[in-house]
Amino acid sequence: AKRKYIPKMVSGDFIGAVAMTEPGAGSDLQGMRTSAEDKGDHFLVNGSKTFITNGYLSDVVVVAVKTDPAKGAKGISLVLIDKDMKGFSKGKPFEKVGLHAQDTCELFFEDVKVPKENLLGKLGEGFKYLMTELAQERLVVALAAVALGEYMLASTVEYVKQRKAFNKSISEFQNTRFKLAEMTAALEQGRIYCDHLVQLHNSKLVDPAMASAAKYNMTELQCKVADECVQLHGGYGYMWEYGVARAYADARVQRIYAGTNEIMKELIARKILK
């Protein structure tokens, strides 16, 4: 399976997706219902997934399935499902509030025969694999949050220098200056914090709670910066042609996907109280 898919994914010929979330199971991964029944030489997969990034364009999908429903988290495995497998279908891409360039859709599995060699890793280890890799995903989300916050701030600094009100630049008003100062201070701290975690991650020293803290803090900050920057743009900040308007719409989902921020706080608390 690795020889079949990885070279094409590296070259860009194949687009990959990871399918965890279901219509009735989001942050609660253990509540998933998509099943993979052992049929000897193959698994028979049935169920559906939703909100899957790259879902519509995907050529191969890593699908989280229940191989032993009685075992909870220890009954979850990962299988590779190819777009050409019979019984695998895709829904129309969702019309989202933001992230319009990103394809997100539902996936459906009806008696999909998946060869045994398409099992990723070991049987029943899927939940552990996901938890290990989700820390990196959450760190990536945190870094994106900081970068987008910096972009919005830079755009706003340029705007307030040019925009005039009451016969002077709005950059001369104390409210504008203080808001820019607050956002700059917070983003500088966030950048240093995230860069530090990247260094730790490269040494395999970041634990899930650290990544959760970064994801939680930085996405909350991103949304706050987005709101302040739209406000400083005034009416123009609500117009789609302005970058801050699009960044405002894109920011909101960051607090939801890759594990909701409520789940992030729960993971941080578990480490504190362990």
C-alpha positions in Angstrom: 0.0 0.0 0.0 2.8 2.4 0.8 4.5 1.7 -2.5 1.2 2.2 -4.3 0.1 5.5 -2.7 3.0 7.4 -1.2 5.1 8.2 -4.4 1.9 9.5 -6.1 1.0 11.6 -3.0 4.6 13.1 -2.9 4.4 13.9 -6.6 1.0 15.5 -6.2 -0.7 13.0 -8.6 -2.8 11.7 -5.7 -4.6 13.9 -3.1 -5.1 12.4 0.3 -7.7 12.9 3.0 -8.2 11.8 6.6 -11.8 10.8 7.5 -12.6 10.8 11.2 -15.7 13.0 11.8 -19.1 11.5 11.3 -22.6 13.1 11.3 -23.1 11.9 14.9 -19.5 11.9 16.1 -17.2 14.9 16.0 -14.8 15.5 18.8 -16.0 12.3 20.4 -14.1 9.9 18.1 -14.9 6.9 20.2 -18.6 7.4 19.2 -17.9 6.7 15.5 -20.1 4.1 13.8 -18.4 3.4 10.5 -17.6 -0.3 10.7 -15.1 -2.6 9.0 -16.1 -6.2 9.2 -13.4 -8.9 8.9 -14.3 -11.1 5.9 -11.1 -13.2 5.8 -9.1 -11.7 2.9 -10.8 -8.2 3.1 -12.7 -5.8 5.3 -16.3 -4.8 4.4 -16.7 -1.1 5.3 -20.1 0.5 5.9 -20.9 4.0 7.2 -20.3 7.7 6.4 -18.0 10.6 7.3 -18.6 14.3 7.1 -16.7 17.6 7.0 -13.8 15.9 5.3 -11.1 18.2 4.0 -9.9 17.3 0.5 -12.8 14.8 0.5 -14.2 15.6 -2.9 -10.8 15.8 -4.6 -9.3 12.9 -2.8 -7.8 9.9 -4.5 -7.1 8.0 -1.3 -8.6 8.4 2.1 -7.3 7.2 5.5 -10.6 6.2 7.1 -11.1 5.6 10.8 -13.3 2.5 11.3 -14.6 0.3 14.1 -13.0 -3.1 13.7 -14.2 -4.2 17.2 -17.2 -2.1 18.4 -17.1 -3.7 21.8 -13.6 -2.4 22.7 -14.3 1.4 22.4 -11.1 3.3 21.5 -9.1 0.0 21.3 -11.5 -1.2 18.6 -10.7 1.6 16.2 -8.4 0.9 13.2 -7.3 2.9 10.1 -7.8 1.6 6.5 -6.9 3.1 3.2 -9.8 3.5 0.8 -9.2 4.2 -2.9 -11.5 6.5 -4.8 -12.1 3.7 -7.4 -13.3 1.1 -4.8 -16.9 0.0 -5.5 -19.4 1.3 -3.0 -17.3 4.4 -2.1 -19.1 7.7 -3.0 -18.7 11.4 -2.3 -21.3 14.1 -1.5 -21.3 17.5 -3.1 -18.8 20.0 -1.5 -20.3 22.0 1.3 -21.0 25.7 1.0 -19.1 27.0 4.0 -19.1 30.4 5.7 -15.4 30.7 5.0 -12.4 28.7 3.6 -14.2 28.7 0.2 -11.0 27.5 -1.7 -11.0 24.4 0.6 -13.0 21.4 -0.5 -15.0 19.8 2.3 -17.7 17.1 1.8 -19.4 13.9 3.0 -18.1 10.4 2.2 -20.3 7.3 2.0 -19.2 3.7 2.3 -21.7 0.9 1.2 -20.2 -2.6 1.4 -16.8 -1.4 0.3 -14.4 -4.3 0.0 -11.0 -3.1 1.4 -8.0 -5.5 1.0 -6.3 -6.6 4.2 -3.0 -5.0 3.0 -4.8 -1.6 3.2 -4.9 -1.8 7.0 -2.7 1.1 8.2 -0.5 -0.1 11.0 -1.9 -2.6 13.4 -5.5 -3.7 14.1 -7.1 -1.8 17.0 -4.3 0.8 17.1 -6.0 3.5 15.1 -7.1 5.7 18.0 -3.5 5.8 19.3 -2.2 6.7 15.9 -4.7 9.5 15.6 -4.0 10.9 19.0 -0.3 10.9 18.3 -0.6 12.8 14.9 -3.4 15.1 16.1 -0.9 16.9 18.3 1.0 17.9 15.1 -2.2 18.9 13.4 -3.1 21.2 16.3 0.3 22.8 16.3 -0.1 23.5 12.5 -3.5 25.1 13.2 -1.9 27.2 15.9 0.9 28.4 13.6 -1.7 29.2 10.9 -3.7 31.2 13.4 -0.6 33.3 14.3 0.4 33.8 10.7 -3.2 34.9 9.7 -3.3 37.2 12.7 0.0 38.8 11.6 -1.4 39.2 8.1 -4.6 40.9 9.3 -2.6 43.2 11.6 -0.2 44.2 8.8 -3.1 44.9 6.4 -4.8 47.0 9.1 -1.7 49.0 9.9 -1.5 50.0 6.2 -5.2 50.8 6.1 -5.3 53.1 9.1 -2.4 55.1 7.9 -4.2 55.9 4.7 -7.8 56.3 6.0 -8.8 59.8 7.2 -11.6 60.8 9.6 -12.2 64.2 11.2 -9.4 65.7 9.0 -6.7 63.4 10.3 -5.4 59.9 9.8 -7.3 57.3 11.9 -3.8 56.1 13.0 -3.6 59.2 15.1 -6.6 58.3 17.3 -5.6 56.8 20.6 -8.2 54.0 20.2 -6.5 52.9 17.0 -3.0 53.1 18.4 -4.0 51.2 21.5 -5.8 48.4 19.6 -2.7 48.0 17.3 -0.4 47.9 20.4 -2.6 45.3 22.1 -2.7 43.0 19.0 1.0 43.4 18.3 1.9 42.5 21.9 -0.3 39.4 21.9 0.8 38.2 18.5 4.5 38.6 19.3 4.0 36.5 22.4 2.0 33.9 20.4 4.7 33.8 17.7 7.5 33.1 20.3 5.3 30.5 22.0 4.6 28.6 18.8 8.1 28.8 17.5 9.3 27.3 20.8 6.8 24.4 20.4 8.0 23.8 16.9 11.5 23.4 18.3 10.2 21.0 20.9 8.2 19.1 18.3 11.3 18.6 16.2 12.9 17.0 19.2 9.7 14.9 19.8 9.1 16.7 23.1 5.7 18.2 22.5 2.9 16.4 24.3 -0.8 16.6 23.4 -1.6 19.1 26.1 1.1 21.6 24.9 -0.3 21.3 21.3 -3.8 21.7 22.7 -2.8 24.8 24.6 -1.3 26.4 21.5 -4.3 25.5 19.3 -6.7 26.9 22.0 -4.8 30.1 22.7 -3.8 31.0 19.2 -7.2 30.4 17.5 -9.0 32.4 20.2 -6.4 35.2 19.5 -6.9 34.9 15.8 -10.6 35.4 16.1 -10.1 38.4 18.4 -7.6 40.0 16.0 -10.0 39.3 13.1 -12.8 41.1 14.9 -10.7 44.1 15.9 -9.2 44.5 12.4 -12.6 44.4 10.7 -13.7 47.1 13.2 -10.7 49.3 12.4 -11.6 49.0 8.7 -15.1 50.3 9.4 -17.6 49.5 6.7 -14.9 48.4 4.3 -13.9 45.7 6.7 -17.2 44.0 5.9 -16.7 44.0 2.1 -15.6 40.7 0.6 -13.0 42.4 -1.6 -10.9 43.4 1.5 -8.6 40.7 2.8 -9.6 41.2 6.4 -13.2 40.4 5.6 -12.2 37.0 4.1 -9.8 36.4 6.9 -12.6 37.1 9.4 -14.8 34.5 7.7 -12.0 32.0 7.6 -11.0 32.4 11.2 -14.1 31.2 12.9 -13.8 27.5 12.1 -10.3 27.3 13.6 -11.9 27.1 17.0 -13.9 24.1 15.9 -11.9 21.8 13.7 -8.9 19.7 14.7 -10.8 19.3 18.0 -13.0 22.0 19.4 -11.4 24.5 21.8 -13.6 23.0 24.6 -11.9 19.6 24.0 -8.5 21.4 24.0 -9.2 22.7 27.5 -10.3 19.2 28.6 -7.0 17.7 27.3 -5.0 20.4 29.1 -6.9 19.8 32.3 -6.2 16.0 32.1 -2.5 16.7 32.1 -2.7 19.1 35.1 -4.8 16.8 37.2 -3.1 13.5 36.2 
